Amino acid sequence: MSLLILGANSLIAQAAASHFAEAGHEIIFAGRKQDEPEKYANDFAIRYKCRTRAEYIDALDYPSHKKFVEDILAKTPELEYILIVFGYLGTQDKAQTDFTEAHRIIDTNFTGVVSVCELFAAEFESLKKGNIAVISSVAGDRGRQSNYMYGSAKGGLTVYLSGLRNRLFKSGVNVLTIKPGFVNTPMTYGMPLPKPLVASPEKVGKDIYKAMIKRKSVIYTPFYWRWIMFVITSIPEFLFKKLKL
């Protein structure tokens, strides 16, 4: 069986892929920068002695997605797992005054994912098999002034995945929503984060692998973020709107 990663330069995706590679799966790396998927594919082929392949995809080039999906399916009839990690944190302050930034945040985190998901979902639905996993975020559980552009895109993605999961369940296709908290990646580099709550990509990647294999529906990773977000979402709005978060 094969795993397709959309967003090849993600450390989290690479960590998850390492477990699939160790289990003997083919790993297909797809990304926007053509040299990066090839680099990771070559690295995995050497380190894990597994089959690998590199492909090109731009999350924001929607017209190209149909051809990309058709080519992947034609080359990979044994495709079973898809891990989508498109993401762009962006700059909240800039997005408030420059709609180009807001547009990029929304399109990268939501629109591009939906475009690809619907194409693969239709194929998996007809085959009555498959496993689609997508990285959302705890930021999508409640809007906060510090990142509500990013959070709203992830919140919309979470709702979309819930509906997609409901649609595909009867066809035997699993849809996994992944909600990481703070992770030590280039996306969070330099941010003043509470160190005890910052997880490694390896930890999150392992959680994702286990959840995909077990066909889970929703995971928070690390697990304690479920309880942190339970508290945050339980705060009454008349109090929450006064907080600086």
C-alpha positions, -999 to 999 in steps of 0.1 A, spaced: 0 0 0 10 36 -5 10 68 15 6 102 -4 18 133 15 6 166 2 30 192 17 63 173 15 84 198 35 63 194 67 84 179 95 52 165 110 44 147 78 79 134 74 78 120 110 45 103 103 58 90 70 88 74 87 65 50 105 47 40 73 81 35 56 92 12 84 60 -8 79 69 -13 42 46 12 26 55 32 -5 58 69 3 49 96 -23 61 131 -15 42 159 -32 50 196 -27 52 230 -43 90 233 -46 100 206 -70 134 199 -55 121 192 -20 99 162 -28 127 147 -47 151 153 -18 128 136 7 120 107 -16 157 100 -21 164 102 16 136 78 25 146 53 -2 181 52 13 171 52 50 141 29 50 147 8 18 112 16 7 97 26 -26 93 63 -30 83 89 -56 83 127 -59 54 147 -74 46 184 -78 15 201 -65 6 238 -57 -22 241 -32 -33 273 -47 -33 262 -84 -68 248 -83 -71 241 -121 -41 218 -119 -56 196 -91 -78 174 -112 -49 164 -135 -27 158 -104 -52 135 -88 -58 116 -121 -21 111 -125 -16 99 -90 -44 74 -92 -32 61 -125 3 56 -112 -7 43 -78 -37 18 -79 -27 6 -44 -31 41 -29 -46 37 6 -35 66 27 -34 104 21 -20 129 45 -27 165 37 -6 191 55 -11 223 35 -6 252 59 3 288 61 2 306 95 6 341 80 7 373 100 -25 383 118 -17 420 119 -9 422 82 -40 402 73 -62 428 91 -50 455 67 -39 436 36 -66 413 22 -40 396 0 -25 381 32 -59 372 46 -67 356 12 -35 335 12 -42 323 48 -77 312 40 -69 297 6 -38 277 17 -54 264 49 -90 258 36 -97 263 -1 -67 244 -14 -74 215 9 -110 213 -1 -102 213 -38 -79 183 -34 -100 164 -9 -131 165 -30 -113 149 -60 -98 121 -39 -130 116 -20 -150 110 -51 -125 83 -62 -122 66 -28 -160 67 -25 -164 48 -57 -138 23 -47 -153 20 -12 -119 22 5 -93 47 16 -80 68 44 -78 107 42 -61 125 70 -59 163 72 -41 185 96 -64 212 111 -55 229 144 -66 236 179 -67 272 167 -99 264 149 -118 254 180 -123 291 191 -115 324 176 -88 345 194 -76 380 186 -40 369 181 -47 345 151 -84 346 141 -76 347 104 -56 314 106 -81 300 133 -111 307 111 -96 289 82 -88 259 103 -122 261 120 -139 260 86 -116 231 77 -126 212 108 -163 216 100 -157 206 64 -139 174 74 -168 165 98 -192 167 69 -169 148 46 -165 121 72 -203 118 75 -206 115 38 -179 89 33 -185 67 63 -211 45 45 -186 39 17 -159 26 41 -136 56 36 -121 71 68 -116 108 73 -92 118 101 -91 154 115 -58 161 132 -57 189 157 -21 196 168 -13 222 195 21 239 196 47 220 176 84 228 173 85 235 135 97 263 113 61 277 114 64 284 151 101 294 151 107 325 173 72 326 188 70 331 226 54 297 233 52 280 267 79 253 264 61 226 285 33 227 259 55 225 228 56 190 212 82 176 189 73 168 153 83 132 160 57 129 188 29 144 167 39 123 137 37 91 157 2 101 170 -9 107 134 4 73 122 -13 54 150 -46 73 144 -45 66 106 -38 29 111 -66 27 137 -90 47 115 -97 73 141 -121 103 134 -106 132 154 -74 134 174 -58 162 195 -20 158 196 -5 157 221 -36 143 239 -38 170 266 -48 196 241 -83 181 241 -87 192 278 -70 225 272 -94 233 244 -123 220 264 -116 246 291 -111 274 265 -143 266 246 -162 264 279 -155 300 289 -187 321 284 -184 346 256 -191 376 278 -159 367 297 -139 354 268 -142 386 247 -124 405 275 -94 382 275 -62 389 257 -55 356 239 
